[in-house]
């Protein structure tokens, strides 16, 4: 009887131990699934917030086009969004969003700009001059329709020697990412590294005229113009903060003797195509879901030229106050 009671006690204890393991395992799985569900829900919310930011930016740009030149009435809560790449914020019930709008006409069009401006931009980004000439010539060889190689460029015979081999396109770039196929363009040069910006920030394939709009060009692009100096570039940036660089006579006066060399490459005013980068966040997260779109605005309509989701917005260089 004592032996049977001991065996029964052991069976009960083992049964309780097994039940406790099962309960703990079930509790752990339930907790993990709950967290995964919450994370999935927040991810979907952040995606929708980011997409809402793109739509808000499009509406803002259409409003600007339709009301160009009209004064903004103070005290009516009209928040004008910036188109210079600085952050614009909005808040929804489910979270917050940050949107950057960049005028594509302030960039260098790799389908239309000549080799001199391309070479100058590359040198400004830290590329050695001899390497900059190779890349500039290779970009022009990639987009032209013939198989004649420029002095430092590359055509299909060069690309066929690579592993894997491929051909030069001999047509316009459809996206700036195609530059990664061009001789001399590395991922580090294209995307940037650390504090050094990448080539992707300063080139486009969406320019209407191929000319650079002084109202939107960053300093790196301004310095790529023939005859431009750092002092004049700073003066242009300061001038457009007050006037938007629409005052042609004022801009011409600032450019001085360099205007003659720059005039074939520049224009004033504002373009019609913009890059919109939008980030949606829930709670107190520092990072969220990102979306990138390129949109063209025509009156009260807009169209997408490029759309990518998700998009990495952690590379944004925002101050703690801007975040």
N, C-alpha and C positions, 0 to 999 in steps of 0.2 A: 504494500500500500504506500509506504514512504517513497519507494522508487517510482511508482506511478505518479504520485503527487509532484515529485521533483521534475519528472519528464513533462508533465502538464504545465508546470511553472515555466520551464524553459521554452516550451512551445508558445505560451502566452507572451513571454518576453521577446522572443524572436518575431512573433507576429506584430507586436507593438512597434518593434524597431523597423520592420519592413513598411508598416503603415506610415510611420513618421518619415521615412525616406521618400515614400510615394507622395505624401502631403507636401514635404519641402520641395521636391522636384516639381510638382504641379504648381506650387506657389512661385517658384523661380521662373518657370516657363510662362506663367500668366503675367508675371511682372515684366519679363522681357518682351512679350507680345504687346503688352500695354504700351511700353515705351516705344516700340517700333511703330505702333499705330499712331501714337502722338507725333512721332517724328515724321511719319508719312503725311499726316494731316497738316503739320506745320510746313512741310516742304511744298505741298500743293498750294497752301495759302500764300507762301512766299513767291511761288511761280506766278500766281494770278496777280499778286501785287506788282511784280516786275513787269508783267504784260500790261497792267493798267498804267504803269509809268510811261510806257511807250505810247499808249493811246493818248495820255494827257499831254505828252510832248508834241504829238502830231496836232492836237487841237490848239495848243499854244502857238505853234508855228503857223498854222492856218490863220489864227486870230491876228498874229503879227503882220502877215501878208495883207490881210483885208483891211487892217487899220494902220498901215504904214504912214508915218508922218503925223498921225493924230496925237495930241497931247494926252498924257495919262492923268486922270482926275484923282487927286490925292484924297485920302479919307474914305475911299470906296472899297478898300481891301483888295485892290488889284495887284497881285504879285507877278511881276514880269520875270519870266525865266531867262536865265543867261544862256547864250549860245557860244560861249568861249571855252567850254569844257569844265567850268566850275560847277559845283554841285547845286542842284535844285531839289528841295525836299518836299514831300507831301505825306499826309497821314490819313490812314483809313481805320475803320473800326478794328480790323484784324491785325494791323501792323503798320510799319512805316516804309517809305521808299525813298531812294536817292536816284536822281536822273542827271546824266551829263549829256549835253547837246553840243555837237561840234560841227561847224560849218565846213562841209567838204571842199568848198571853193577856196579855202585858205590853205589847202594842201597842194602838193606837186602832183600833177597828173602824169603817171608813168606811161600813158599812151600818147601823150601830146607834147610833153616837155622835151627840150633838146638835151644833149649830153652835158653841156656846161653846167646847167642848173642841177642836174642829177649828181654830177661829180662834186660840186660845191657842197651839196647837202651831205653827201657821204663823208667828206672831209670834216664838216662840222660835227659829225657824229663820231669822230675819232678814227676814221679809216685813213690809212696812209694814202698819199696822193696817187702813187702808182697803182695801188689796189683799187682805188676809187675809179680810176680811168678804166681798168679792166671791167669792173662791175657796170659802169655807165655804158661802155660800148656793148657789153653783153646784153644789157636790157634793150638797147636799140636793135641789136641783131635778133633778139627773141621776137620782137613785135613787128619787124619789117617783113615784107612778103617775099624777099629774095634769099638766096643762099650764099651771098657774098659776105665774107667776114670782115668786120672793121679791124683796124690795126691791132687793137687789144681785146677784141670781142670774141664771141663764140657762136658757131652755128651747129648744125646737126652732126658734123663730123666730130666735134669735141664731145657732144653729149652721148654719141654712140660708143665712145671709148669708156664710159662710166659703167659701173655695175650697181643696179641694172641699167642697161642702155635705154635711151629715149631720144626723140627728135626735138629740135627747136620748133616752137609753135608756128612762127612766121605769120602771126596775126595778133590783134590787140589782146592785152591782158583782160580777162573777165573778172578777176579778183586780185587783190594785192597779195594774197597767199601764193599765187603763182610765182612770185619773186623767189620763193624758196627753191625753185627749179633752175634758177638762173646762175650761171657761173659766178662764184665768189660770194653769193648771198648765203650766209650761214644763219642758223636759228638764233644765235646770240645777236647777230647784227639786226635781224628782222624784228625780234621780240624785245631786245634790250636785255640788260643784265644789271641788277642792283639799282643804283641811282642813275645809270646811263639809259636814256630812252632808246627805243628801237625805231628802226626805219618805218615800221608799220604805222607809227603815230603821225607821220608827215607826208605820206603819199596816198593817192586815191586813183580810182578809175572812173569816178563819177562827175568829173568836171564838165560844165557845159561848154566852156570856151577854151580850156587849157591854160587860161591866164590865172594868176594868183591874186585873190582879193585881199587887199591890204587891210580891210576891216576885220579879217578873220585869221590871218597868217600868224603862227607862233614865231618866236624870234629865230629859231633854227631855220625856218623856211625863208624868212626875210633875209637872213645872212647868206642864203644860197643865191640871191639875186646878184647879177653882175653890178659892180660899183657900190654895193651896200657895205656900210661899216657898222660896227657895234653901236657907235654913238648915234648914227642916224636911225638904226633899228629901234633903239630905246626911245628916240624922239617920236617915231611913228606910233609905237605902242602907247606912249603917253598921250599923243594927240588924239588917237581914236577912242580913248576912254571918255573924252569929252564930246567928240563930234561923230563917232562911228565911222570915221574915215570917208565920209561921203563928200566932204568939202574938197573938191579936186584941186582948187587953187592952193589951198593950205598944204595939202600933201605934196604937191609939186614944189612948193617953196621949201619944205623940209628936206626933200630929196636932193635939192640943189643941183650941182653939176652931175650927179649920178643919175638924174632922171632920164637922160637920153639913152643910157645903156640899159636902164631897167624898163623903160616904157613898153617894149614889145612883150614883156612878161607879166605886166600888172594891170589890175583894174580896181575900181572902187565899188562901194555898195555892198549888198548881201546876196548870197547865192540862193538856190532853190533846193539843194540837196544837203541832207544832214545825217550825221551818224548819231544815233541815240543809244546810249548804254544805260540800262535801268537795273537797279538792285532792289529786291523786296526782302524785308526782314520782319520777323515776329519776335515779340518779347524784347530781351536785352542783348540779342545776339550781335556780334560784331560783323559777321559774314552772313550772307543770305543767298538767294537764288538770283542769278544774273541773266539778262537778255540783251543782245545787241541787234540793232536794226539800222539799216540805211533807208531813209525815206525821202522822196521827192514831193515837194509841195507846190500845187498849182491852184491858186485861189482858195476855194473852199473844199478842195479835194486833195488827197495825198495817195501815194502808191509806194509799195515796198520794192526796194531794189535789192535788198539783202536782209536775211533774217537768220539769227543763230540763237539756239536755246538748248542747253544752258550756256552761259558765257561767264568767264572768270572775271569778276570785278574786284578781287582781292588786290590786284596790281594798282588800283587807284591810289594816287599819292594825295591823300586828304589829311589835313591837319586834324588834331584831336577835336578841335572845336567844330570843324566841318563834319566829322563823323557823328 
